[in-house]
Structures are given as structure tokens and as C-alpha cells.
Amino acid sequence: MQALTPHVYWAQRHGEIYLRVEISDAQSLSIGVEENILHFKGKGHGAKGENEYEFSLEFLKPVKPEVKHKSTQRQVNITVKKQEHVWWNRLTKQEKKPLFLAPDFDRWLDESDAEMELREKEEKINKINIESRVRKDPFLGLKKGFLFMYNLVQLLGYSWIFVNMTVRLFILGQDSFYDTFHTIADVMYFCQMLAIMEVINPAVGLVKTGVMPAFIQVMGRNFILFVIFGTLEEMQNKPVVFFVFYLWSMIEIFRYPFYMLACIDTEWKLLTWLRYTIWIPLYPLGVLAEGMCICRLVLHVCGNPVKEYNCYATNIFSTISGLFINFRHLFKQRSRRFHTKKRKAN
């Protein structure tokens, strides 16, 4: 029985040659490289039925003598390593391509695509090596569980405040402005006292955020709540209390669920967008409302017209300065978040 030539498909990478021989149920395979020539011989079902098939290929450049092959029910896959990691212009030494040889388009890449694939593999290997060298935290699950519960409790607290104030506003209208403190203060006290954990968490390394930004925000709010609203009885019936509480709760009902889902490695795109966007209209309004409260405190302490003017001027300057600094920080944070997302998508 005369041996026939099978259909052979090829592809390459910088360091390897891939051959796919179209023979199903291959048997008695003999595959090897001698003097840079690949010799193949075997029995199986090919293009012309059950028969013996063989072929030889003299490679364009030197290859290693070790050949790996794997036979399946449909084909024989062969891998040959190049002596040098270089890109070949063609497979064989002879310029004219053999008739039985064709590109394997399922695995075909041009040189630039192959380089990109190689870089991705190297980056993946480096990432695995780095992760293997980093000591795993045995308390990671416990830490995430604690942070999840903290954010859940805060979400429930601020959600109760927001819903309660919204319902009262629809039912009572403007009358709800004047008894907000007496209705909401207890829950707001609880949430803001618990918020001290947002200073402790980064300080002890539970979260990777700065201590000072959290300290400024938490202490600033607690100063408004405990010192101004808590000690000045004339402030407790003012409409400004409603606006301060409402703006705080509106921001937090988007912030806390975002962090809560991050603890379980989950992200909702709409929630992420709201977390980094809702502050744009709400933050200046909150600063304005808090500034009015500070003005009331300053006037209460100063107590004469000359000092009132100076107090107002000082307060306006500090409020505008703080607004600019924090607004700039939050805007950079938002830009960095969504710019990173776009780069990953591309």
C-alpha cells in the first residue's frame, strides 16, 4: 500500500511551531526531527480514507530535536520548539509552499499579535509570582465580614432617616422642617457616633484609604451635630436642620451600599456612577447649609455687630476655601475611577 500525504496546517509563535495533521484515529505514529527535517508517518483516516500517511518538512531555521505530539480522534497536533525566539517569514526552507501545507487560521497570529499575546502571558506569570510571594491574610474573611456589617448597619440607619424625612415632608409639608431634630436626632446620633469607625478602620489598616480625609469629614459632621445642634436649643427648630440631615442621608444611601458590595467583590455600574457623581450637586448644598449653621454659632459666641461682620467674612472665606479643596479632591477621585475603567475597557 503506497503512503499518501495528509493535509497539514501550521501556525507559529516566536518560540514554537504548531502543526495540525488531518488524520483521525491515528495509529502507529512515528514523528521526529533529524537534521532540521520533520518526518511524519502513521496510519489513520485522512482525506483519502483509511491509509498510511507520511510527509517531511525542512524548516526555514534550526529547531530543537524534541517534538511533542498529541493524537485525538480527529487530528494529530504537533509542537516543535525553535532554537531562537524569532519570527519566521515562512515555514519551510524551500520558497515554494508544499501543496499539502496551509495556514491554520484557528491559531494564526501575525507578529504584532503574537508579541501582544507573549506580553500578556508574561504579565500573567509575573502577577501570579507576585501574588504567590505576598503573604495571604488569614483574617481577610473576618475583616470583610466586619466591614460588610458596618456598611450594612449604616445603610439601614441612613435609609431610615431618608425615608422618614421624605414621608414626613409629603404628609406635613413645610411643618416637617421645624421638628426634624426632635424626630430624627437619636438615629443621626447613632449613625454619626458609629461613623468614627471610618477613622479607626484606615488607622488600623482595615481599609486602604487616608486617615485625614475621613477624620475631617467625620469630625466636621459631629461638630455640626453634637456642638451646634446639640447645645444650641434655638437651632433645633430651624429649617436648616432638615436640609443638613436630608443632604447627609441622601449622600450616604449611595455611598454605603457601594462599599458594602465591594466587600463581596461585587459592583453595580449604576450604583458606582451614583457614588462618584451624586456629590456634585449635593456637596455644595451641604457645605452651604453647614456654613449657615456655623454662622449661627459664631454669632451666638460673638454677640456684637462689629464682630458679626468679621465672623461672617471669616466664615465665608473658610467655607469657600474648604469647598474648593474638597471639591477638587472629589473630582480627582471621580476622574481617576472612571478613567481607569475606560482604559481597562479599551
C-alpha beads as a LAMMPS data file, in Angstrom:
LAMMPS data file: protein, C-alpha beads

346 atoms
345 bonds

1 atom types
1 bond types

-500.0 500.0 xlo xhi
-500.0 500.0 ylo yhi
-500.0 500.0 zlo zhi

Masses

1 110.0

Atoms # bond

1 1 1 0.000 0.000 0.000
2 1 1 1.508 3.333 -1.078
3 1 1 1.698 6.042 1.614
4 1 1 -0.290 9.203 0.953
5 1 1 0.283 12.783 2.000
6 1 1 -2.214 14.239 4.553
7 1 1 -3.454 17.800 4.809
8 1 1 -1.218 19.747 7.211
9 1 1 -1.998 23.135 8.767
10 1 1 0.558 25.314 10.542
11 1 1 0.894 28.362 12.752
12 1 1 3.739 29.879 14.751
13 1 1 4.698 31.916 17.782
14 1 1 8.094 33.440 18.492
15 1 1 9.328 30.268 20.154
16 1 1 7.208 27.462 18.695
17 1 1 5.746 25.901 15.553
18 1 1 2.292 24.315 15.653
19 1 1 1.266 21.659 13.122
20 1 1 -2.166 20.068 12.755
21 1 1 -2.281 16.879 10.713
22 1 1 -5.738 15.972 9.444
23 1 1 -5.779 12.262 10.302
24 1 1 -8.450 10.805 12.554
25 1 1 -7.966 7.736 14.741
26 1 1 -4.237 7.834 14.081
27 1 1 -2.158 4.756 14.916
28 1 1 1.484 3.625 14.661
29 1 1 2.732 7.197 14.706
30 1 1 6.379 7.940 14.022
31 1 1 7.276 11.618 14.449
32 1 1 10.750 13.083 14.814
33 1 1 13.205 15.757 13.720
34 1 1 16.515 14.842 12.055
35 1 1 18.882 17.437 10.601
36 1 1 16.192 20.103 10.899
37 1 1 13.703 17.989 8.918
38 1 1 10.432 16.832 10.464
39 1 1 9.436 13.284 9.459
40 1 1 5.882 12.111 9.997
41 1 1 4.451 8.659 9.388
42 1 1 1.293 6.985 10.628
43 1 1 -1.918 5.140 9.847
44 1 1 -5.367 6.607 10.074
45 1 1 -8.385 8.014 8.267
46 1 1 -7.433 11.015 6.138
47 1 1 -8.669 12.840 3.066
48 1 1 -8.484 9.639 1.005
49 1 1 -9.877 7.242 3.565
50 1 1 -8.100 4.663 5.702
51 1 1 -4.466 4.542 4.673
52 1 1 -0.841 5.146 5.571
53 1 1 0.160 8.811 5.544
54 1 1 3.563 10.447 5.631
55 1 1 5.310 13.734 4.869
56 1 1 8.556 15.621 5.527
57 1 1 9.195 19.309 6.152
58 1 1 12.579 21.025 6.147
59 1 1 12.224 24.049 8.408
60 1 1 13.396 27.524 7.478
61 1 1 15.614 27.860 10.569
62 1 1 17.004 25.459 13.198
63 1 1 14.588 23.783 15.598
64 1 1 15.116 21.633 18.664
65 1 1 15.030 17.861 18.115
66 1 1 12.431 17.256 20.830
67 1 1 8.930 17.008 19.363
68 1 1 5.686 16.931 21.300
69 1 1 2.565 15.469 19.763
70 1 1 -0.944 14.621 20.856
71 1 1 -3.338 12.438 18.917
72 1 1 -7.110 12.897 19.120
73 1 1 -9.978 11.189 17.370
74 1 1 -9.963 13.873 14.679
75 1 1 -6.335 15.005 14.245
76 1 1 -2.711 14.920 15.353
77 1 1 -1.306 18.068 16.985
78 1 1 2.464 18.584 16.825
79 1 1 4.549 21.217 18.641
80 1 1 8.149 21.959 17.624
81 1 1 10.317 24.433 19.527
82 1 1 12.522 26.908 17.646
83 1 1 16.201 27.217 18.521
84 1 1 15.824 31.024 18.640
85 1 1 12.816 33.115 19.629
86 1 1 12.410 34.849 16.264
87 1 1 9.560 35.314 13.822
88 1 1 9.821 33.324 10.583
89 1 1 8.718 34.729 7.226
90 1 1 7.690 31.232 6.126
91 1 1 7.764 27.682 7.487
92 1 1 9.952 25.764 5.064
93 1 1 13.408 26.290 3.652
94 1 1 12.107 25.968 0.082
95 1 1 10.424 29.161 -1.019
96 1 1 7.565 27.413 -2.786
97 1 1 4.997 26.195 -0.246
98 1 1 4.182 22.455 -0.437
99 1 1 0.722 21.739 -1.818
100 1 1 -0.370 19.809 1.275
101 1 1 0.541 22.686 3.626
102 1 1 -1.811 25.549 4.564
103 1 1 -2.129 28.134 7.359
104 1 1 -4.016 27.092 10.496
105 1 1 -6.324 30.082 10.773
106 1 1 -7.741 28.844 14.094
107 1 1 -4.331 29.534 15.678
108 1 1 -2.913 32.051 13.229
109 1 1 -1.495 35.330 14.547
110 1 1 0.636 37.936 12.856
111 1 1 3.863 39.055 14.510
112 1 1 2.393 42.010 16.420
113 1 1 -0.499 39.920 17.754
114 1 1 1.945 37.202 18.818
115 1 1 4.063 39.775 20.677
116 1 1 0.971 41.063 22.447
117 1 1 -0.022 37.512 23.404
118 1 1 3.514 36.905 24.718
119 1 1 3.419 40.081 26.807
120 1 1 0.039 39.126 28.262
121 1 1 1.392 35.702 29.230
122 1 1 4.460 37.271 30.841
123 1 1 2.306 39.774 32.751
124 1 1 0.032 36.962 33.935
125 1 1 3.036 34.900 35.088
126 1 1 4.537 37.916 36.861
127 1 1 1.223 38.642 38.559
128 1 1 0.959 35.044 39.750
129 1 1 4.552 35.162 41.039
130 1 1 3.908 38.409 42.899
131 1 1 0.669 37.104 44.399
132 1 1 2.403 33.888 45.461
133 1 1 5.082 35.904 47.279
134 1 1 2.544 38.075 49.086
135 1 1 1.533 36.532 52.373
136 1 1 -2.176 35.845 52.471
137 1 1 -4.056 37.440 55.337
138 1 1 -5.658 34.649 57.431
139 1 1 -8.162 37.175 58.823
140 1 1 -9.222 38.580 55.425
141 1 1 -12.655 36.938 55.560
142 1 1 -13.255 38.208 59.084
143 1 1 -12.234 41.737 58.114
144 1 1 -14.505 41.749 55.068
145 1 1 -17.358 40.410 57.175
146 1 1 -16.896 43.181 59.735
147 1 1 -16.752 45.897 57.047
148 1 1 -19.807 44.432 55.305
149 1 1 -21.844 44.523 58.531
150 1 1 -20.644 48.043 59.369
151 1 1 -21.710 49.387 55.981
152 1 1 -24.998 47.469 56.171
153 1 1 -25.871 48.969 59.574
154 1 1 -25.024 52.468 58.346
155 1 1 -27.079 51.916 55.195
156 1 1 -30.086 50.860 57.266
157 1 1 -29.690 53.839 59.596
158 1 1 -29.403 56.468 56.878
159 1 1 -32.130 54.799 54.819
160 1 1 -34.480 55.089 57.811
161 1 1 -33.586 58.774 58.169
162 1 1 -34.077 59.499 54.462
163 1 1 -37.376 57.607 54.145
164 1 1 -38.751 59.035 57.413
165 1 1 -37.940 62.613 56.404
166 1 1 -39.319 62.103 52.884
167 1 1 -42.629 60.681 54.157
168 1 1 -42.990 63.449 56.731
169 1 1 -42.277 66.054 54.050
170 1 1 -45.068 64.710 51.831
171 1 1 -47.531 64.474 54.707
172 1 1 -46.741 67.609 56.714
173 1 1 -45.130 69.801 54.075
174 1 1 -43.078 72.697 55.456
175 1 1 -44.228 71.939 59.005
176 1 1 -41.870 68.945 58.980
177 1 1 -38.901 71.360 58.830
178 1 1 -39.352 72.593 62.375
179 1 1 -39.336 69.339 64.384
180 1 1 -36.757 67.426 62.360
181 1 1 -34.198 67.443 65.157
182 1 1 -36.540 66.013 67.783
183 1 1 -37.751 63.299 65.388
184 1 1 -34.512 62.251 63.687
185 1 1 -31.691 63.253 66.070
186 1 1 -31.478 59.957 68.014
187 1 1 -30.837 57.856 64.900
188 1 1 -28.498 60.507 63.470
189 1 1 -26.549 60.497 66.764
190 1 1 -26.170 56.719 66.485
191 1 1 -25.018 56.815 62.832
192 1 1 -22.538 59.622 63.372
193 1 1 -21.074 58.068 66.506
194 1 1 -20.675 54.809 64.609
195 1 1 -19.024 56.740 61.762
196 1 1 -15.969 57.198 63.985
197 1 1 -15.083 53.690 62.764
198 1 1 -14.285 55.307 59.403
199 1 1 -11.324 56.994 61.085
200 1 1 -10.293 53.894 63.033
201 1 1 -10.542 51.480 60.077
202 1 1 -7.832 53.122 57.924
203 1 1 -5.736 53.856 61.020
204 1 1 -5.501 50.125 61.869
205 1 1 -5.200 49.048 58.218
206 1 1 -8.663 47.576 57.670
207 1 1 -9.164 49.760 54.591
208 1 1 -6.633 51.372 52.272
209 1 1 -7.727 54.992 52.498
210 1 1 -6.259 58.092 54.066
211 1 1 -6.949 58.795 57.720
212 1 1 -7.102 62.604 57.427
213 1 1 -9.911 62.893 54.827
214 1 1 -12.106 60.588 56.914
215 1 1 -11.155 62.426 60.120
216 1 1 -12.044 65.834 58.645
217 1 1 -15.411 64.670 57.327
218 1 1 -16.491 62.706 60.409
219 1 1 -15.319 65.299 62.924
220 1 1 -16.820 68.120 60.859
221 1 1 -20.227 66.466 60.834
222 1 1 -20.048 65.568 64.508
223 1 1 -19.187 69.172 65.325
224 1 1 -22.318 70.331 63.487
225 1 1 -24.489 67.635 65.087
226 1 1 -23.272 67.494 68.683
227 1 1 -21.952 71.018 69.278
228 1 1 -24.183 73.274 67.176
229 1 1 -27.457 71.334 67.022
230 1 1 -27.000 69.556 70.332
231 1 1 -26.080 72.555 72.502
232 1 1 -27.911 75.462 70.836
233 1 1 -31.601 74.935 71.531
234 1 1 -32.578 77.832 69.250
235 1 1 -31.004 75.900 66.334
236 1 1 -33.016 72.735 66.888
237 1 1 -36.230 74.173 65.460
238 1 1 -34.617 75.793 62.417
239 1 1 -35.352 74.525 58.874
240 1 1 -31.600 74.288 58.243
241 1 1 -31.535 71.126 60.401
242 1 1 -33.871 69.458 57.905
243 1 1 -31.666 70.344 54.944
244 1 1 -28.445 69.251 56.655
245 1 1 -29.886 65.872 57.713
246 1 1 -31.552 65.313 54.347
247 1 1 -28.418 66.059 52.337
248 1 1 -26.248 63.864 54.582
249 1 1 -28.618 60.913 54.302
250 1 1 -29.057 61.331 50.538
251 1 1 -25.297 61.022 50.001
252 1 1 -24.885 58.075 52.362
253 1 1 -27.653 55.870 50.923
254 1 1 -25.480 55.589 47.807
255 1 1 -22.054 55.520 49.456
256 1 1 -22.599 52.747 51.989
257 1 1 -24.142 50.154 49.622
258 1 1 -21.247 50.768 47.212
259 1 1 -18.704 49.897 49.927
260 1 1 -20.889 47.067 51.181
261 1 1 -20.895 45.368 47.757
262 1 1 -17.152 45.976 47.403
263 1 1 -16.655 43.753 50.470
264 1 1 -18.068 40.819 48.499
265 1 1 -16.269 41.786 45.259
266 1 1 -19.490 42.881 43.561
267 1 1 -20.158 46.046 41.592
268 1 1 -23.291 47.612 40.134
269 1 1 -22.385 50.106 37.427
270 1 1 -25.310 52.426 38.154
271 1 1 -24.515 52.461 41.878
272 1 1 -20.841 53.152 41.117
273 1 1 -21.806 56.065 38.883
274 1 1 -24.135 57.477 41.546
275 1 1 -21.485 57.020 44.266
276 1 1 -18.994 59.142 42.326
277 1 1 -21.482 61.611 40.818
278 1 1 -24.259 62.396 43.302
279 1 1 -21.920 64.562 45.378
280 1 1 -21.552 67.086 42.526
281 1 1 -24.909 68.805 43.237
282 1 1 -25.279 67.700 46.874
283 1 1 -21.863 68.569 48.283
284 1 1 -22.013 72.359 47.612
285 1 1 -25.559 72.446 49.030
286 1 1 -24.381 70.582 52.131
287 1 1 -21.453 72.949 52.609
288 1 1 -23.804 75.921 52.270
289 1 1 -26.201 74.502 54.886
290 1 1 -23.344 73.658 57.266
291 1 1 -21.882 77.122 56.725
292 1 1 -25.179 78.685 57.834
293 1 1 -25.052 76.586 60.996
294 1 1 -21.504 77.711 61.746
295 1 1 -22.538 81.326 61.191
296 1 1 -25.281 80.876 63.790
297 1 1 -22.749 79.502 66.268
298 1 1 -20.258 82.294 65.562
299 1 1 -22.923 84.954 66.022
300 1 1 -24.007 83.312 69.253
301 1 1 -20.424 83.470 70.548
302 1 1 -19.501 86.935 69.204
303 1 1 -22.625 88.858 70.134
304 1 1 -21.902 92.374 68.718
305 1 1 -22.354 93.978 65.227
306 1 1 -18.642 94.618 64.557
307 1 1 -17.675 91.107 65.366
308 1 1 -20.659 89.835 63.381
309 1 1 -19.254 91.311 60.157
310 1 1 -15.795 89.853 60.790
311 1 1 -17.308 86.492 61.715
312 1 1 -19.383 86.411 58.531
313 1 1 -16.362 87.334 56.377
314 1 1 -14.152 84.731 58.047
315 1 1 -16.815 82.067 57.730
316 1 1 -17.494 82.819 54.063
317 1 1 -13.779 82.690 53.248
318 1 1 -13.210 79.412 55.105
319 1 1 -16.347 77.851 53.576
320 1 1 -15.354 78.771 50.008
321 1 1 -11.776 77.573 50.598
322 1 1 -12.934 74.271 52.066
323 1 1 -15.448 73.821 49.256
324 1 1 -12.769 74.356 46.619
325 1 1 -10.241 71.987 48.243
326 1 1 -12.712 69.164 48.867
327 1 1 -14.484 69.597 45.541
328 1 1 -11.142 69.334 43.766
329 1 1 -10.245 66.180 45.742
330 1 1 -13.573 64.510 44.993
331 1 1 -13.397 65.443 41.317
332 1 1 -9.904 63.926 41.012
333 1 1 -11.167 60.794 42.747
334 1 1 -14.065 60.544 40.292
335 1 1 -11.859 61.166 37.240
336 1 1 -9.333 58.569 38.384
337 1 1 -12.086 55.993 38.912
338 1 1 -13.778 56.354 35.541
339 1 1 -10.563 56.995 33.599
340 1 1 -9.217 53.671 34.910
341 1 1 -12.448 51.940 33.894
342 1 1 -12.199 53.298 30.347
343 1 1 -8.576 52.197 29.994
344 1 1 -9.476 48.664 31.127
345 1 1 -12.356 48.556 28.650
346 1 1 -10.076 49.586 25.805

Bonds

1 1 1 2
2 1 2 3
3 1 3 4
4 1 4 5
5 1 5 6
6 1 6 7
7 1 7 8
8 1 8 9
9 1 9 10
10 1 10 11
11 1 11 12
12 1 12 13
13 1 13 14
14 1 14 15
15 1 15 16
16 1 16 17
17 1 17 18
18 1 18 19
19 1 19 20
20 1 20 21
21 1 21 22
22 1 22 23
23 1 23 24
24 1 24 25
25 1 25 26
26 1 26 27
27 1 27 28
28 1 28 29
29 1 29 30
30 1 30 31
31 1 31 32
32 1 32 33
33 1 33 34
34 1 34 35
35 1 35 36
36 1 36 37
37 1 37 38
38 1 38 39
39 1 39 40
40 1 40 41
41 1 41 42
42 1 42 43
43 1 43 44
44 1 44 45
45 1 45 46
46 1 46 47
47 1 47 48
48 1 48 49
49 1 49 50
50 1 50 51
51 1 51 52
52 1 52 53
53 1 53 54
54 1 54 55
55 1 55 56
56 1 56 57
57 1 57 58
58 1 58 59
59 1 59 60
60 1 60 61
61 1 61 62
62 1 62 63
63 1 63 64
64 1 64 65
65 1 65 66
66 1 66 67
67 1 67 68
68 1 68 69
69 1 69 70
70 1 70 71
71 1 71 72
72 1 72 73
73 1 73 74
74 1 74 75
75 1 75 76
76 1 76 77
77 1 77 78
78 1 78 79
79 1 79 80
80 1 80 81
81 1 81 82
82 1 82 83
83 1 83 84
84 1 84 85
85 1 85 86
86 1 86 87
87 1 87 88
88 1 88 89
89 1 89 90
90 1 90 91
91 1 91 92
92 1 92 93
93 1 93 94
94 1 94 95
95 1 95 96
96 1 96 97
97 1 97 98
98 1 98 99
99 1 99 100
100 1 100 101
101 1 101 102
102 1 102 103
103 1 103 104
104 1 104 105
105 1 105 106
106 1 106 107
107 1 107 108
108 1 108 109
109 1 109 110
110 1 110 111
111 1 111 112
112 1 112 113
113 1 113 114
114 1 114 115
115 1 115 116
116 1 116 117
117 1 117 118
118 1 118 119
119 1 119 120
120 1 120 121
121 1 121 122
122 1 122 123
123 1 123 124
124 1 124 125
125 1 125 126
126 1 126 127
127 1 127 128
128 1 128 129
129 1 129 130
130 1 130 131
131 1 131 132
132 1 132 133
133 1 133 134
134 1 134 135
135 1 135 136
136 1 136 137
137 1 137 138
138 1 138 139
139 1 139 140
140 1 140 141
141 1 141 142
142 1 142 143
143 1 143 144
144 1 144 145
145 1 145 146
146 1 146 147
147 1 147 148
148 1 148 149
149 1 149 150
150 1 150 151
151 1 151 152
152 1 152 153
153 1 153 154
154 1 154 155
155 1 155 156
156 1 156 157
157 1 157 158
158 1 158 159
159 1 159 160
160 1 160 161
161 1 161 162
162 1 162 163
163 1 163 164
164 1 164 165
165 1 165 166
166 1 166 167
167 1 167 168
168 1 168 169
169 1 169 170
170 1 170 171
171 1 171 172
172 1 172 173
173 1 173 174
174 1 174 175
175 1 175 176
176 1 176 177
177 1 177 178
178 1 178 179
179 1 179 180
180 1 180 181
181 1 181 182
182 1 182 183
183 1 183 184
184 1 184 185
185 1 185 186
186 1 186 187
187 1 187 188
188 1 188 189
189 1 189 190
190 1 190 191
191 1 191 192
192 1 192 193
193 1 193 194
194 1 194 195
195 1 195 196
196 1 196 197
197 1 197 198
198 1 198 199
199 1 199 200
200 1 200 201
201 1 201 202
202 1 202 203
203 1 203 204
204 1 204 205
205 1 205 206
206 1 206 207
207 1 207 208
208 1 208 209
209 1 209 210
210 1 210 211
211 1 211 212
212 1 212 213
213 1 213 214
214 1 214 215
215 1 215 216
216 1 216 217
217 1 217 218
218 1 218 219
219 1 219 220
220 1 220 221
221 1 221 222
222 1 222 223
223 1 223 224
224 1 224 225
225 1 225 226
226 1 226 227
227 1 227 228
228 1 228 229
229 1 229 230
230 1 230 231
231 1 231 232
232 1 232 233
233 1 233 234
234 1 234 235
235 1 235 236
236 1 236 237
237 1 237 238
238 1 238 239
239 1 239 240
240 1 240 241
241 1 241 242
242 1 242 243
243 1 243 244
244 1 244 245
245 1 245 246
246 1 246 247
247 1 247 248
248 1 248 249
249 1 249 250
250 1 250 251
251 1 251 252
252 1 252 253
253 1 253 254
254 1 254 255
255 1 255 256
256 1 256 257
257 1 257 258
258 1 258 259
259 1 259 260
260 1 260 261
261 1 261 262
262 1 262 263
263 1 263 264
264 1 264 265
265 1 265 266
266 1 266 267
267 1 267 268
268 1 268 269
269 1 269 270
270 1 270 271
271 1 271 272
272 1 272 273
273 1 273 274
274 1 274 275
275 1 275 276
276 1 276 277
277 1 277 278
278 1 278 279
279 1 279 280
280 1 280 281
281 1 281 282
282 1 282 283
283 1 283 284
284 1 284 285
285 1 285 286
286 1 286 287
287 1 287 288
288 1 288 289
289 1 289 290
290 1 290 291
291 1 291 292
292 1 292 293
293 1 293 294
294 1 294 295
295 1 295 296
296 1 296 297
297 1 297 298
298 1 298 299
299 1 299 300
300 1 300 301
301 1 301 302
302 1 302 303
303 1 303 304
304 1 304 305
305 1 305 306
306 1 306 307
307 1 307 308
308 1 308 309
309 1 309 310
310 1 310 311
311 1 311 312
312 1 312 313
313 1 313 314
314 1 314 315
315 1 315 316
316 1 316 317
317 1 317 318
318 1 318 319
319 1 319 320
320 1 320 321
321 1 321 322
322 1 322 323
323 1 323 324
324 1 324 325
325 1 325 326
326 1 326 327
327 1 327 328
328 1 328 329
329 1 329 330
330 1 330 331
331 1 331 332
332 1 332 333
333 1 333 334
334 1 334 335
335 1 335 336
336 1 336 337
337 1 337 338
338 1 338 339
339 1 339 340
340 1 340 341
341 1 341 342
342 1 342 343
343 1 343 344
344 1 344 345
345 1 345 346
